[in-house]
Amino acid sequence: MRVTDEDLDAIPGWFDAIDRELFRWFLGPGRAISGPGNLAELGVYMGQSAVLLGGFLENGEELTVVDLFESEAGDTANVRENAESYPGLSREAFEANYTRVHPDLPHVLQDFSERIVDHVAPGSCRFVHVDASHLFEHVRHDVVAAEQLLGTAGVVTFDDYRAGHTPGVAAAVWEAVANQGLRPIVLSPNKLYATWGDPTPYLSGIARETPWWTSETQSVAGGELLVLSPVHHESYRWIKYLPPAAVPLAKRARAGLATLTKR
Ligand SMILES: C[S@@+](CC[C@H](N)C(=O)[O-])C[C@H]1O[C@@H](n2cnc3c(N)ncnc32)[C@H](O)[C@@H]1O
């Protein structure tokens, strides 16, 4: 079932255009590389990204999501994080948003994110979205859970891996890259996509330039990865109205401007 941007925009959340397109690629064409498998999300909030995941289930595949919803977190820092960032969140609100788009709910667990491993078979997933607590100790557990859930060629994506207010995510994710065999594939401004398998087939499949991003290849910890820079939608709206022959030049000018204005 095709989930549109209008479906997603009707749900509160922070899911960028660039990541919506990357999800669509990894979950659609990328399935030829990962192979079939289940989907999982750690941290759903109101359901924006879960609703997109639910649109890519093929025969026999299942989506499992886990969130604390109204339940109290186990430690003070996590309690504070949730109270400050997600006031008004309820399981009911998530489920209502989800069923406005899909006829059936996914498997919904109201629990600590890392407990997902008690409910989803090891090695059964082709895609795992980690977007629950941003605190170092929690994300470390989520890294371990994601590795356990994924099949050999499966893909994990971590939200807020480089946001200024979430150093715990950055520390846990890059620790996994440096010491635990996690191999980054592509970095968007908000999410890092990686695998414990071989990133090469994914790297060959991802478009280097699209209406949403330009890219450059970099090397980190002995592996190549793609770094994406967003093409802002406002300027892309302009580009759409140019004669086709002028589009490549306009895009190069836009990318040049983005480089000049980068901090
Ligand atoms: C950033 S939001 C998720 C956003 C969602 N993936 C989206 O794109 O719309 C983080 C969610 O993680 C949940 N959360 C925070 N700490 C958690 C924990 N320790 N275990 C499970 N869920 C947690 C919060 O309740 C919140 O709903």
The ligand as an SDF file (V2000), in Angstrom:
LIG
                    3D

 27 29  0  0  0  0  0  0  0  0999 V2000
   11.6490   10.6280   18.7980 C   0  0  0  0  0  0  0  0  0  0  0  0
   10.2240    9.7880   19.3470 S   0  0  0  0  0  0  0  0  0  0  0  0
    9.9040    8.6540   18.0380 C   0  0  0  0  0  0  0  0  0  0  0  0
    9.5250    9.3120   16.7570 C   0  0  0  0  0  0  0  0  0  0  0  0
    8.9590    8.3980   15.6890 C   0  0  0  0  0  0  0  0  0  0  0  0
    9.8760    7.3240   15.3370 N   0  0  0  0  0  0  0  0  0  0  0  0
    8.6290    9.2230   14.4660 C   0  0  0  0  0  0  0  0  0  0  0  0
    9.4300    9.2640   13.5080 O   0  0  0  0  0  0  0  0  0  0  0  0
    7.5860    9.8730   14.4690 O   0  0  0  0  0  0  0  0  0  0  0  0
   10.8580    8.7720   20.6240 C   0  0  0  0  0  0  0  0  0  0  0  0
    9.8650    7.8320   21.2640 C   0  0  0  0  0  0  0  0  0  0  0  0
   10.6100    6.9310   22.0880 O   0  0  0  0  0  0  0  0  0  0  0  0
    9.8630    6.6420   23.2640 C   0  0  0  0  0  0  0  0  0  0  0  0
   10.8280    6.2340   24.3040 N   0  0  0  0  0  0  0  0  0  0  0  0
   11.6500    7.0010   25.0290 C   0  0  0  0  0  0  0  0  0  0  0  0
   12.4110    6.2510   25.8640 N   0  0  0  0  0  0  0  0  0  0  0  0
   12.0520    4.9590   25.6230 C   0  0  0  0  0  0  0  0  0  0  0  0
   12.4820    3.7010   26.1630 C   0  0  0  0  0  0  0  0  0  0  0  0
   13.4460    3.6150   27.0800 N   0  0  0  0  0  0  0  0  0  0  0  0
   11.8900    2.5820   25.6800 N   0  0  0  0  0  0  0  0  0  0  0  0
   10.9130    2.6340   24.7480 C   0  0  0  0  0  0  0  0  0  0  0  0
   10.4790    3.7980   24.2000 N   0  0  0  0  0  0  0  0  0  0  0  0
   11.0350    4.9520   24.6400 C   0  0  0  0  0  0  0  0  0  0  0  0
    9.0940    7.9180   23.5640 C   0  0  0  0  0  0  0  0  0  0  0  0
    7.9290    7.6020   24.3010 O   0  0  0  0  0  0  0  0  0  0  0  0
    8.8070    8.4670   22.1490 C   0  0  0  0  0  0  0  0  0  0  0  0
    7.5420    8.0880   21.7230 O   0  0  0  0  0  0  0  0  0  0  0  0
  1  2  1  0
  2  3  1  0
  2 10  1  0
  3  4  1  0
  4  5  1  0
  5  6  1  0
  5  7  1  0
  7  8  2  0
  7  9  1  0
 10 11  1  0
 11 12  1  0
 11 26  1  0
 12 13  1  0
 13 14  1  0
 13 24  1  0
 14 15  1  0
 14 23  1  0
 15 16  2  0
 16 17  1  0
 17 18  1  0
 17 23  2  0
 18 19  1  0
 18 20  2  0
 20 21  1  0
 21 22  2  0
 22 23  1  0
 24 25  1  0
 24 26  1  0
 26 27  1  0
M  CHG  2   2   1   9  -1
M  END
$$$$
